[in-house]
């Protein structure tokens, strides 16, 4: 969703991903340009600076401190056994966030197999 010019993304817009994540930012001539926010489905927000489609990793951005809620979701989500227990005990919104984190961030068996195949 966003603005288009000559069949290219140009101006503010939002890109939605199948896993529930979304990217909000600006585009220039169909390339990301300017400050973009990547919103993970489980709640974390990451700010990134792009210039003509190139991520500026060395440019300082405003300090972002994730909320305690987000840190807990990520910590619980990284541990399969803890996540299963927490999903039964937590309120629905938090249990859903942990489940979403596990589905979108935890490497699947297939991705582990592919990594092992191509790393050797």
Secondary structure, DSSP 8 states (H G I E B T S, - for coil): -EEEETTEEEEEEEEE-TTS-EEEEEEETTEE-EEEEEE-TTS-EEEEEEETTEE-TTS--------HHHHHHHHHHT-HHHHHHHHHHS-HHHHHHHHHHHHHHS--HHHHHHHHHHH-
